[in-house]
Amino acid sequence: MTVSRRHAAQVVLGLCSFTHDSSAALVVHGRLIGFVEEERLSQRKHTHEYPHHAIDWLLREAGLDAHNVDVVAYNFQPHRYLAESPAALRLALSASTRERALPRTRGFAKVALRTRDRLRYLGERFPAARVTSVQHHRAHQLTAFAASGWDEAAVLVVDSLGERQTTTLARGHAKANPRTQTLESISDPDSLGYVYGAVTEHLGWRRGDEEGTVMALAALGDPARFRKLFARAVRTTPTGFVVDPLCFPPRVLTSGYPRTSRYFIQETCPQRHPSEPLEDVHQDLAAALQERTEQVMLHLARRARRVTGLQRLCVGGGVATNCVAIGRIVEEGVFDEVFVPPAPGDAGTAIGAAVAAYADGMPGQPLSGVARNCYLGPSYAGQELELSSWPGLRQKSLGTDRAEFLADQLAQGLIVGLFQGGVEAGPRALGNRSILASPLAPGVVDRLNATVKFREPFRPFAPMVLSEHAGEYFTLGQEAPYMSMASGVTDRTRQLIPAVVHANGTSRLQTVTHNQNPFMYEVLRAFGRRTGVPVLINTSLNVKGKPICGTPNMALDCLANSGLDAMLLEGRWITK
């Protein structure tokens, strides 16, 4: 239960748990000790379970136990769900929403009670701690702003649902003790994340997991076919947008209530089963959805600029993972610079909740360890590696020229897994849990999709590039350290490395500096010396349906059961 008194909190545990993408973050005396998503350790993708693996690792890393925790900060507030229950009754006034009014009221009340019970459970797990709840969008805001390292910025959060909010516009300030002030908000049932998830499900993919697949499919379709429908379904207003319930009925927090209407199905197509082939209508539907998402996100960014008057923008929430929309905001020049944290989705709110609780407790030390830091999870350097469970694998230790060796293997056309250092935060592999390949290798995209990742053939692969050479290949015009922005490409890219260019003419790039990842920087330099192109394909170390490999055992399973040629695992070269 939430306690309102304020006092200095020296050990703060932030949690995202019981919903999806469970995670934990630990702040001790103002320093972020670490952050990790439970799936990276439990091997259960998007797990909703209590993140005991993550918590155990964090406390061990800090040399603490549960009795040393002063505050447990949870990323939802139960009373805010209760506020929606009476408000939902207004839906009874409209014939198009009347049948959902009472179920919606009951659903929000049920989630409020469930959230309250979760806070009590956390109190039992940490009997010496004060348990506090943090408003969901505030946690998103602080995750994005604190990770930017900026003194002030506009902060835009767009997701499916946080208690009642779906979109917030805030001002972030005070780098040493991050604060955000919400200036405007949009409440459910007007939700861009809800719409994108509904169409993802309609197209036969898993909502809350495979929206990126729909974004990739959109590049193959013609948005004109359903452009008018989406302009009506998600209509912009001077301060934001509204969702038409005729197309997307209001959310009910109980299973059994479709997210698309009969009208929407009549105007588009029947729901696709995952086993059914993709047709032009599916591509066109994805294209229209993506186009409208980009338009609304651009509209919201312009609103953020007008309301705050600031020159920098931080973007968080699940919709911030739509790299094409973020790229549009960057390339339209709405702000001088745009930042998306490495973990913009719900998992990252564990960091924001911890930051909020620390900031609210009259901190004695400035916050550190959050800004521009993504390698926040467990490292396994120096551990013995036992291969007896994988009899088909062989290993040898490499010397000091590991970067040169790896670059040489990649230049020869090998597809290699890389496992080094701390686990990345967020959904993108950023050079510590990666699959690397040469963009110059013939047929590399088809091979990666078919034999390594086991995913749809239209899915693109992202390039990583030395930051100082990014302008030769990409038109983004700013750093993109967390692979969160799609960029236009130059003629040089189209001519030399078309494998990294998606059907819409963009690439979701990652820029790499020496300070960010010294080893990957040296690999890219070495690869550039061999090929003349300091660019590599970088995709996450996993196969479809599995989480990014957080542990050596997960990585070895991935090598043994996929088309990877080899793996560099903490200085050891492992082959089949």
C-alpha positions as CSV (number, residue, x, y, z in Angstrom):
1,M,0.0,0.0,0.0
2,T,1.1,3.5,-0.7
3,V,2.5,5.6,2.1
4,S,2.5,9.3,1.6
5,R,5.3,10.4,4.1
6,R,8.5,11.5,2.6
7,H,11.9,10.5,3.8
8,A,15.3,9.9,2.4
9,A,15.3,6.5,0.5
10,Q,18.8,5.1,0.1
11,V,17.8,1.7,-1.5
12,V,15.0,1.8,-4.0
13,L,13.7,-1.2,-5.9
14,G,11.6,-0.3,-9.0
15,L,9.3,-3.0,-10.4
16,C,7.3,-3.8,-13.4
17,S,5.4,-7.0,-12.7
18,F,2.2,-9.0,-12.9
19,T,1.1,-7.6,-16.3
20,H,3.7,-8.2,-19.0
21,D,7.4,-7.6,-19.6
22,S,8.3,-8.0,-15.9
23,S,11.5,-6.3,-14.9
24,A,13.4,-4.7,-12.0
25,A,15.7,-1.8,-11.3
26,L,17.7,-0.9,-8.2
27,V,18.9,2.5,-7.1
28,V,21.3,2.7,-4.2
29,H,22.4,6.1,-2.8
30,G,21.3,7.7,-6.1
31,R,23.2,5.3,-8.4
32,L,21.4,2.9,-10.7
33,I,23.0,-0.5,-9.8
34,G,21.3,-2.2,-12.7
35,F,18.2,-3.1,-14.6
36,V,17.1,-6.3,-16.3
37,E,14.0,-7.8,-17.8
38,E,12.9,-11.1,-16.3
39,E,12.6,-12.8,-19.6
40,R,16.3,-12.5,-20.2
41,L,16.9,-14.8,-17.2
42,S,13.8,-16.9,-17.1
43,Q,13.6,-17.7,-20.9
44,R,9.8,-16.8,-20.9
45,K,9.3,-14.0,-23.4
46,H,7.1,-11.1,-22.2
47,T,6.6,-12.9,-18.9
48,H,4.2,-11.3,-16.4
49,E,5.6,-13.2,-13.5
50,Y,7.1,-11.7,-10.4
51,P,10.7,-10.9,-11.5
52,H,12.5,-12.9,-8.8
53,H,15.5,-13.7,-11.1
54,A,16.0,-10.0,-11.8
55,I,15.6,-9.0,-8.2
56,D,17.9,-11.7,-6.9
57,W,20.6,-10.6,-9.3
58,L,20.3,-6.9,-8.4
59,L,20.5,-7.5,-4.7
60,R,23.5,-9.8,-5.2
61,E,25.1,-7.2,-7.3
62,A,24.7,-4.6,-4.6
63,G,25.6,-6.9,-1.8
64,L,22.2,-6.5,-0.2
65,D,19.2,-8.6,0.7
66,A,15.4,-7.9,0.9
67,H,15.7,-6.5,4.4
68,N,18.0,-3.7,3.1
69,V,15.4,-2.3,0.7
70,D,13.9,1.0,1.9
71,V,11.3,1.5,-0.8
72,V,9.7,-0.7,-3.4
73,A,8.2,1.4,-6.2
74,Y,5.5,-0.3,-8.4
75,N,4.6,1.1,-11.8
76,F,0.8,1.4,-11.5
77,Q,-1.5,3.2,-9.0
78,P,-4.7,1.3,-8.1
79,H,-6.9,4.3,-7.3
80,R,-6.6,5.7,-10.8
81,Y,-8.3,2.7,-12.2
82,L,-11.2,3.2,-9.9
83,A,-11.7,6.7,-11.2
84,E,-12.5,5.2,-14.6
85,S,-15.4,3.1,-13.3
86,P,-17.9,5.9,-13.0
87,A,-16.5,7.6,-16.0
88,A,-17.2,4.5,-18.1
89,L,-20.9,4.8,-17.5
90,R,-21.0,7.8,-19.9
91,L,-20.6,5.2,-22.7
92,A,-24.2,4.2,-21.9
93,L,-25.3,7.4,-23.5
94,S,-24.3,6.4,-26.9
95,A,-25.9,3.5,-28.9
96,S,-22.5,2.6,-30.4
97,T,-20.8,2.0,-27.0
98,R,-23.8,1.2,-24.7
99,E,-23.2,-2.5,-24.5
100,R,-19.7,-2.0,-23.2
101,A,-20.4,0.5,-20.4
102,L,-21.1,-1.9,-17.6
103,P,-18.4,-4.5,-18.5
104,R,-15.9,-1.7,-18.8
105,T,-16.9,-0.3,-15.4
106,R,-16.5,-3.7,-13.8
107,G,-13.2,-4.4,-15.6
108,F,-11.5,-1.2,-14.4
109,A,-12.8,-1.8,-10.8
110,K,-11.4,-5.4,-10.9
111,V,-8.0,-4.2,-12.1
112,A,-7.9,-1.6,-9.3
113,L,-8.5,-4.2,-6.7
114,R,-6.0,-6.6,-8.3
115,T,-3.4,-3.8,-8.3
116,R,-4.0,-3.1,-4.6
117,D,-3.5,-6.8,-3.9
118,R,-0.3,-6.7,-5.7
119,L,1.0,-3.9,-3.6
120,R,0.1,-5.9,-0.5
121,Y,2.0,-8.9,-1.9
122,L,5.1,-6.7,-2.4
123,G,4.8,-5.5,1.1
124,E,4.9,-9.1,2.3
125,R,8.0,-9.8,0.1
126,F,9.8,-6.8,1.5
127,P,8.6,-6.4,5.1
128,A,11.1,-3.7,6.0
129,A,10.3,-1.5,3.0
130,R,7.8,1.2,2.3
131,V,5.8,0.1,-0.8
132,T,4.7,3.0,-3.0
133,S,2.9,3.1,-6.4
134,V,3.9,5.4,-9.2
135,Q,1.6,6.7,-11.8
136,H,2.3,4.7,-15.0
137,H,2.9,7.5,-17.4
138,R,5.1,9.3,-14.8
139,A,7.3,6.2,-14.7
140,H,7.5,6.3,-18.5
141,Q,8.3,10.0,-18.5
142,L,11.1,9.7,-16.0
143,T,12.6,6.6,-17.8
144,A,12.8,8.6,-21.0
145,F,13.9,11.9,-19.5
146,A,16.5,10.6,-17.0
147,A,18.0,8.4,-19.7
148,S,18.5,11.4,-22.0
149,G,20.9,13.2,-19.7
150,W,19.4,16.5,-20.8
151,D,18.8,19.4,-18.5
152,E,15.3,20.0,-19.9
153,A,13.1,18.6,-22.7
154,A,9.6,18.0,-23.8
155,V,8.5,14.5,-23.0
156,L,5.9,12.6,-25.0
157,V,4.6,9.3,-23.8
158,V,2.2,7.2,-26.1
159,D,1.2,3.7,-25.2
160,S,-1.9,1.5,-25.0
161,L,-3.0,2.2,-21.4
162,G,-1.5,3.4,-18.1
163,E,-4.3,3.4,-15.5
164,R,-6.6,5.7,-17.5
165,Q,-4.0,7.6,-19.6
166,T,-2.9,6.7,-23.1
167,T,-0.9,9.8,-24.1
168,T,0.8,12.4,-22.0
169,L,2.8,15.5,-22.8
170,A,5.1,16.8,-20.1
171,R,8.1,19.0,-19.4
172,G,11.2,17.3,-18.0
173,H,13.8,19.3,-16.0
174,A,16.6,18.9,-13.4
175,K,19.1,16.4,-14.7
176,A,20.6,15.7,-11.3
177,N,17.2,15.0,-9.7
178,P,14.9,14.3,-12.7
179,R,11.4,15.7,-12.5
180,T,8.5,15.8,-15.0
181,Q,5.4,17.9,-15.1
182,T,2.4,16.6,-17.1
183,L,0.9,19.5,-19.1
184,E,-1.7,17.6,-21.2
185,S,-3.1,14.1,-21.3
186,I,-5.4,11.9,-23.4
187,S,-7.4,9.2,-21.6
188,D,-8.8,5.9,-22.7
189,P,-10.7,4.9,-24.9
190,D,-8.7,7.2,-27.1
191,S,-5.5,5.2,-27.5
192,L,-3.1,4.9,-30.4
193,G,-1.5,1.8,-28.9
194,Y,-4.8,0.1,-28.5
195,V,-5.6,0.7,-32.2
196,Y,-2.2,-0.6,-33.3
197,G,-2.6,-3.7,-31.1
198,A,-6.1,-4.3,-32.4
199,V,-5.0,-4.3,-36.0
200,T,-2.0,-6.4,-35.2
201,E,-4.3,-9.0,-33.8
202,H,-6.7,-8.7,-36.7
203,L,-3.8,-9.4,-39.1
204,G,-3.0,-12.7,-37.3
205,W,-0.1,-11.7,-35.0
206,R,0.2,-11.4,-31.2
207,R,-0.9,-8.1,-29.8
208,G,1.8,-6.7,-27.5
209,D,4.5,-8.7,-29.2
210,E,4.4,-8.6,-33.0
211,E,3.5,-5.0,-33.8
212,G,6.9,-4.7,-35.3
213,T,6.0,-7.3,-37.8
214,V,3.0,-5.2,-38.9
215,M,5.3,-2.2,-39.2
216,A,7.6,-4.2,-41.5
217,L,4.7,-5.5,-43.5
218,A,3.4,-1.9,-44.0
219,A,6.2,-1.2,-46.3
220,L,4.8,-3.6,-48.9
221,G,1.3,-2.2,-49.0
222,D,-0.6,0.7,-50.4
223,P,-2.1,2.9,-47.7
224,A,-4.5,4.6,-50.1
225,R,-6.9,1.7,-50.0
226,F,-7.8,2.3,-46.3
227,R,-6.6,5.9,-45.9
228,K,-10.1,7.4,-45.5
229,L,-11.1,4.7,-43.0
230,F,-8.1,5.4,-40.7
231,A,-8.5,9.1,-41.0
232,R,-12.0,8.6,-39.6
233,A,-11.0,5.9,-37.1
234,V,-8.2,8.0,-35.5
235,R,-9.1,11.7,-36.0
236,T,-6.7,14.4,-35.0
237,T,-7.9,17.3,-32.8
238,P,-6.1,20.6,-32.0
239,T,-4.7,19.0,-28.8
240,G,-4.4,15.4,-29.8
241,F,-6.7,12.7,-31.3
242,V,-9.8,10.7,-30.7
243,V,-10.7,7.1,-31.7
244,D,-14.0,6.3,-33.3
245,P,-15.8,3.5,-31.4
246,L,-17.6,2.5,-34.6
247,C,-14.2,1.0,-35.7
248,F,-12.5,0.2,-32.4
249,P,-15.0,-0.5,-29.6
250,P,-13.9,0.8,-26.1
251,R,-11.5,-1.4,-24.2
252,V,-12.9,-3.8,-21.6
253,L,-10.3,-5.1,-19.2
254,T,-11.7,-8.6,-19.5
255,S,-11.2,-11.3,-22.1
256,G,-13.9,-12.0,-24.7
257,Y,-14.4,-8.4,-26.0
258,P,-13.1,-7.9,-29.6
259,R,-11.0,-4.8,-30.3
260,T,-12.2,-4.4,-33.8
261,S,-15.9,-3.9,-34.8
262,R,-18.1,-5.6,-37.3
263,Y,-18.1,-2.4,-39.2
264,F,-14.2,-2.4,-39.4
265,I,-14.2,-6.0,-40.6
266,Q,-16.8,-5.2,-43.3
267,E,-14.7,-2.3,-44.5
268,T,-11.4,-4.2,-44.5
269,C,-11.2,-8.0,-44.4
270,P,-12.0,-10.9,-42.1
271,Q,-9.6,-11.6,-39.3
272,R,-6.6,-13.5,-40.6
273,H,-5.5,-16.8,-38.9
274,P,-1.8,-17.0,-38.4
275,S,-1.6,-20.1,-40.7
276,E,-3.3,-18.3,-43.6
277,P,-1.2,-16.7,-46.4
278,L,-0.7,-13.0,-46.5
279,E,-2.7,-11.2,-49.2
280,D,-2.6,-7.7,-50.7
281,V,-5.4,-6.6,-48.4
282,H,-3.4,-7.4,-45.4
283,Q,-0.4,-5.4,-46.6
284,D,-2.6,-2.5,-47.5
285,L,-4.3,-2.6,-44.1
286,A,-0.9,-2.6,-42.4
287,A,0.3,0.3,-44.6
288,A,-2.8,2.5,-43.8
289,L,-2.4,1.8,-40.1
290,Q,1.3,2.7,-40.1
291,E,0.7,5.8,-42.2
292,R,-2.0,7.1,-39.8
293,T,0.3,6.2,-36.8
294,E,3.1,8.3,-38.3
295,Q,0.7,11.2,-38.9
296,V,-0.7,11.2,-35.4
297,M,2.7,10.9,-33.8
298,L,4.0,13.8,-35.9
299,H,0.9,15.8,-34.9
300,L,1.6,15.0,-31.2
301,A,5.2,16.0,-31.5
302,R,4.3,19.3,-33.1
303,R,1.8,19.9,-30.2
304,A,4.6,19.1,-27.7
305,R,6.8,21.7,-29.4
306,R,4.1,24.4,-29.3
307,V,3.1,23.7,-25.7
308,T,6.6,23.5,-24.2
309,G,8.6,25.7,-26.5
310,L,11.6,23.4,-25.9
311,Q,14.0,22.2,-28.6
312,R,14.5,18.6,-27.5
313,L,12.0,15.8,-27.3
314,C,12.1,12.5,-25.3
315,V,9.6,9.9,-26.4
316,G,8.5,6.9,-24.3
317,G,5.7,4.3,-24.1
318,G,5.1,1.3,-26.3
319,V,4.4,3.3,-29.4
320,A,7.8,4.8,-29.1
321,T,9.2,1.5,-30.4
322,N,7.6,2.4,-33.8
323,C,11.0,3.4,-35.3
324,V,9.5,4.6,-38.5
325,A,7.2,7.1,-36.7
326,I,10.1,8.3,-34.6
327,G,12.2,8.7,-37.7
328,R,9.5,10.8,-39.3
329,I,9.6,13.1,-36.3
330,V,13.4,13.5,-36.6
331,E,13.5,14.0,-40.3
332,E,10.6,16.5,-40.3
333,G,12.7,18.7,-38.0
334,V,10.0,19.3,-35.4
335,F,12.7,19.3,-32.7
336,D,16.5,19.9,-32.8
337,E,17.0,16.5,-31.3
338,V,14.9,13.5,-30.4
339,F,15.7,10.8,-27.9
340,V,14.1,7.4,-27.2
341,P,15.4,5.4,-24.2
342,P,16.7,1.9,-24.8
343,A,13.7,0.5,-22.9
344,P,10.7,2.7,-23.9
345,G,8.0,0.1,-23.2
346,D,6.6,-1.1,-19.9
347,A,9.7,-3.0,-18.9
348,G,11.6,0.3,-18.7
349,T,9.1,1.7,-16.2
350,A,10.9,-0.2,-13.5
351,I,13.6,2.4,-13.9
352,G,11.2,5.3,-13.9
353,A,9.4,4.0,-10.8
354,A,12.7,3.8,-9.0
355,V,13.7,7.2,-10.1
356,A,10.3,8.7,-9.0
357,A,10.5,7.1,-5.6
358,Y,14.1,8.2,-5.1
359,A,13.3,11.8,-6.2
360,D,10.3,12.0,-4.0
361,G,12.3,10.9,-0.9
362,M,14.4,14.1,-0.6
363,P,17.5,12.5,-2.2
364,G,20.9,13.3,-0.7
365,Q,22.9,12.4,-3.9
366,P,22.3,13.3,-7.5
367,L,21.0,10.5,-9.7
368,S,23.6,8.6,-11.7
369,G,24.0,5.6,-13.9
370,V,20.8,6.1,-15.9
371,A,21.8,8.7,-18.5
372,R,23.0,7.2,-21.8
373,N,23.5,3.8,-20.3
374,C,22.0,0.7,-21.9
375,Y,24.2,-2.3,-20.8
376,L,22.5,-2.5,-17.4
377,G,22.0,-6.3,-16.9
378,P,24.1,-9.3,-15.8
379,S,27.5,-9.9,-17.2
380,Y,29.2,-13.4,-17.2
381,A,32.8,-12.4,-18.0
382,G,35.3,-14.7,-16.4
383,Q,32.9,-17.6,-15.8
384,E,33.8,-21.2,-16.8
385,L,32.0,-22.5,-19.8
386,E,30.8,-26.1,-19.8
387,L,29.7,-27.5,-23.1
388,S,28.8,-31.0,-22.1
389,S,25.1,-30.3,-22.7
390,W,25.9,-29.3,-26.3
391,P,28.1,-32.2,-27.6
392,G,28.1,-30.8,-31.1
393,L,29.8,-27.5,-30.1
394,R,33.5,-26.8,-29.8
395,Q,35.3,-23.9,-28.2
396,K,38.7,-22.2,-28.2
397,S,40.0,-19.2,-26.4
398,L,41.0,-16.2,-28.5
399,G,43.9,-13.8,-27.8
400,T,43.8,-10.0,-27.6
401,D,42.9,-9.3,-31.2
402,R,39.3,-10.5,-30.8
403,A,37.9,-7.5,-32.8
404,E,40.2,-8.2,-35.7
405,F,39.4,-11.9,-35.6
406,L,35.6,-11.3,-35.5
407,A,35.8,-8.7,-38.3
408,D,37.7,-11.2,-40.5
409,Q,35.1,-14.0,-39.9
410,L,32.3,-11.6,-40.8
411,A,34.1,-10.4,-43.9
412,Q,34.3,-14.0,-45.0
413,G,30.5,-14.2,-44.8
414,L,29.9,-16.0,-41.5
415,I,26.9,-15.2,-39.4
416,V,28.1,-14.9,-35.9
417,G,26.4,-14.6,-32.5
418,L,28.1,-12.2,-30.0
419,F,27.7,-12.4,-26.3
420,Q,29.7,-10.0,-24.2
421,G,29.4,-7.8,-21.1
422,G,26.1,-6.7,-19.5
423,V,22.7,-7.5,-21.0
424,E,21.1,-4.7,-23.0
425,A,18.0,-2.9,-21.7
426,G,15.0,-2.9,-24.0
427,P,13.9,-4.8,-27.1
428,R,16.9,-4.1,-29.4
429,A,20.2,-5.9,-29.4
430,L,22.9,-3.2,-29.2
431,G,26.1,-5.2,-29.6
432,N,26.2,-7.3,-26.4
433,R,23.6,-9.9,-27.3
434,S,23.7,-9.7,-31.1
435,I,23.7,-11.7,-34.2
436,L,26.2,-10.0,-36.7
437,A,26.5,-10.5,-40.4
438,S,28.1,-8.7,-43.4
439,P,25.7,-6.6,-45.4
440,L,27.8,-7.4,-48.4
441,A,27.3,-11.1,-48.3
442,P,25.0,-12.4,-51.1
443,G,21.6,-13.5,-49.9
444,V,22.3,-12.6,-46.3
445,V,18.8,-11.3,-45.5
446,D,17.1,-14.4,-46.8
447,R,19.5,-16.6,-45.0
448,L,19.0,-14.8,-41.7
449,N,15.2,-14.9,-41.9
450,A,15.0,-18.5,-43.1
451,T,17.7,-20.4,-41.2
452,V,18.7,-18.2,-38.2
453,K,15.8,-16.2,-37.0
454,F,13.0,-18.4,-38.5
455,R,10.7,-15.4,-39.2
456,E,8.8,-13.9,-42.1
457,P,10.8,-13.3,-45.3
458,F,9.7,-9.6,-45.5
459,R,11.3,-8.7,-42.2
460,P,14.2,-6.3,-42.5
461,F,17.5,-6.2,-40.7
462,A,19.1,-3.2,-39.0
463,P,22.5,-1.8,-39.7
464,M,25.0,-0.6,-37.1
465,V,27.5,2.0,-38.3
466,L,30.4,3.9,-36.9
467,S,29.0,7.2,-35.7
468,E,31.5,9.3,-37.6
469,H,30.6,7.6,-40.9
470,A,26.8,7.6,-40.4
471,G,26.3,10.6,-42.7
472,E,27.9,8.7,-45.6
473,Y,25.2,6.1,-45.5
474,F,22.1,7.5,-43.7
475,T,20.3,10.8,-43.7
476,L,18.9,10.9,-40.1
477,G,21.3,13.7,-39.1
478,Q,21.6,12.7,-35.4
479,E,22.9,9.9,-33.3
480,A,20.7,6.8,-32.9
481,P,22.5,4.7,-30.2
482,Y,19.6,2.5,-29.4
483,M,18.3,1.5,-32.8
484,S,15.0,3.3,-32.2
485,M,14.8,5.5,-35.4
486,A,14.3,4.6,-39.0
487,S,16.4,6.7,-41.4
488,G,16.5,7.5,-45.0
489,V,19.6,6.2,-46.8
490,T,22.1,7.7,-49.2
491,D,22.9,6.6,-52.8
492,R,26.0,4.9,-51.4
493,T,23.9,2.7,-49.2
494,R,21.6,1.7,-52.0
495,Q,24.5,0.9,-54.2
496,L,26.8,-0.9,-51.8
497,I,24.6,-2.4,-49.1
498,P,21.0,-2.7,-50.3
499,A,20.6,-5.6,-47.8
500,V,20.1,-3.0,-45.0
501,V,17.4,-1.0,-46.9
502,H,13.8,-2.0,-46.3
503,A,11.1,-1.8,-49.0
504,N,10.1,1.7,-47.8
505,G,13.6,3.0,-48.4
506,T,14.6,3.3,-44.7
507,S,16.9,1.6,-42.3
508,R,16.6,1.3,-38.5
509,L,20.1,2.2,-37.7
510,Q,22.3,2.1,-34.7
511,T,25.2,4.5,-34.5
512,V,28.2,3.3,-32.4
513,T,30.8,5.4,-30.6
514,H,33.9,4.2,-28.8
515,N,32.5,5.4,-25.5
516,Q,29.2,3.5,-26.0
517,N,30.7,0.1,-26.9
518,P,34.5,-0.1,-27.3
519,F,34.5,-3.6,-28.6
520,M,31.8,-3.1,-31.3
521,Y,33.5,0.1,-32.3
522,E,36.8,-1.7,-33.0
523,V,34.9,-4.5,-34.8
524,L,33.3,-2.0,-37.1
525,R,36.6,-0.2,-37.7
526,A,38.3,-3.5,-38.5
527,F,35.4,-4.6,-40.8
528,G,35.7,-1.2,-42.6
529,R,39.4,-1.7,-43.2
530,R,38.7,-5.0,-44.8
531,T,35.7,-4.1,-46.9
532,G,35.6,-0.3,-47.2
533,V,32.2,-0.3,-45.5
534,P,32.1,0.3,-41.7
535,V,28.6,-1.1,-41.5
536,L,27.3,-4.5,-40.1
537,I,23.9,-6.1,-39.9
538,N,22.9,-6.4,-36.2
539,T,19.9,-8.3,-35.0
540,S,19.1,-9.7,-31.6
541,L,20.6,-12.9,-30.3
542,N,17.4,-15.0,-30.3
543,V,15.0,-16.8,-32.7
544,K,11.4,-15.8,-33.3
545,G,9.2,-16.4,-30.2
546,K,12.2,-16.5,-27.8
547,P,13.6,-13.6,-25.7
548,I,17.0,-12.1,-26.3
549,C,19.6,-14.5,-24.7
550,G,20.5,-13.1,-21.3
551,T,22.6,-16.1,-20.1
552,P,25.4,-18.2,-21.7
553,N,23.1,-21.3,-21.6
554,M,20.4,-19.4,-23.6
555,A,23.1,-18.3,-26.1
556,L,24.5,-21.8,-26.5
557,D,21.0,-23.1,-27.1
558,C,20.5,-20.5,-29.8
559,L,23.7,-21.4,-31.5
560,A,23.0,-25.2,-31.4
561,N,19.4,-24.9,-32.7
562,S,19.7,-22.2,-35.4
563,G,21.7,-21.6,-38.5
564,L,24.3,-19.5,-36.8
565,D,27.8,-20.4,-38.0
566,A,29.6,-19.5,-34.7
567,M,29.5,-17.5,-31.6
568,L,32.0,-15.3,-29.8
569,L,31.0,-15.7,-26.1
570,E,33.1,-13.7,-23.6
571,G,36.3,-14.2,-25.6
572,R,35.7,-17.9,-26.6
573,W,35.1,-18.8,-30.2
574,I,32.4,-21.5,-30.3
575,T,31.7,-23.5,-33.5
576,K,29.6,-26.5,-34.5
